[in-house]
């Protein structure tokens, strides 16, 4: 008929906005309840629900879109020709980062159940816009490194753990809160930081140093200070690779020499700036002993590696949420997609990956809160295994979730392409897959207490599922054969992560979740792609549990 509209919109899902990401995530809620002290549980629930509502709001989601559509820009000079080396961000970036700081995502170290509540918040905030999580992670993780020097810690820790976001570049002494970045890798070395060539020369009678060299990757270059590694010339110590604190602005208000050569043009994480920087007589303070740089910064690295696993768990959860939401409303071939047996198999398979990642990362956060010798040993082995496996699973989950939306999932407006671009990042940052697998191997070979702690954790589920028991036995068989073990390091890391996840799910997840996980991930009844779970499982209950509207 002439004049009739051809643009009536039907069979499209409503926007997924105006919901609480925390309370909608049963696996996360239960993990928080499991690992949070009873005296602060109500407070933590309220705090995370407030953050979950903010994350699910239309306003915050719009900020995330704006921050990605307007990536940071480097300004090396001002209009008069003075070198300023500043990174400009869209206002939406600052709003998101400010929200993360005010939510306590840099302040786990001094609060009851601080690591669990902060880990849950980090997992939630990653689902909004992962780019802002880099400075949040670096700032949080700098605390244990600084604690190797009590004077530095006393000076900087209150600012690092502050809930006040101050974006202005001025002396840290005049700021209520600060952000930290990190510079470790160089052009010639990458993960092999002992190949670093940046030099640190002691300044006579001041206790300070000046740095000359470069960093190929400098995280969060707009930060107030940075922890960097450089080769110290011998002074009172032995020299060698040493950790240094580099402030962006000196106490007298002048800019430190921090030359930002360019910003990296990255596949994803586009709202966040990563830079190449040069040092040329850059003022720095030593952190820890000379020649002990790796040992000093290793606790920071462990914390950021846990954040990589948490970040991937958050991305996985958001991808699964978007897929289930779409399939709940979209009809095809005479019914809702979510009711189609094959699509239900895909969604349940993805949901298993999300729940397993959430359970393991929150368990690691709880170990950080405990702080005892047994839990520290557990973390030494479990963190690199979890970082290896969970971050590896993120990309295939994101791609499969996008496919659940069909062509709509390939369109930027859906948000899935942003998740897909982001999904490989955490497996690369803070040590890529081989680095993590070799770290697992080192812990197994050199720290028997670490293996004992992991086996104690896994053993709490002994006898509850025959497939888990068999997988643990197979893991022991792998350990018994040390021939060409380096070439099997990835296999060991994967198996350790899977049996840890299986043990947690058998003990704490609903039976239908544990059954499906053990059958597919441990029992071998699974194909090479998602959506190949065996028959006889309660897939509808698994999908319903992961539903954001449940």
CORWO-V892691 format. One record per helix or strand of 3 or more residues. SS is the DSSP state (~ for helix, > for strand). FROM is the first residue (numbers start at 0). LEN is the number of residues. If there is no record, write none. Layout:
ss: <SS/SS>
from: <FROM/FROM>
len: <LEN/LEN>
This chain:
ss: <~/~/~/>/>/~/~/~/~/~/>/~/>/>/>/>/>/>/~/~/~/~/~/~/~/~/~/~/~/~/~/~>
from: <25/40/57/72/82/90/113/129/149/171/179/192/198/207/224/239/258/273/292/336/340/372/405/411/415/424/432/447/465/484/510/538>
len: <10/15/12/5/6/12/13/17/11/3/4/3/4/12/8/8/5/14/37/3/30/32/5/3/8/4/14/12/15/24/12/8>
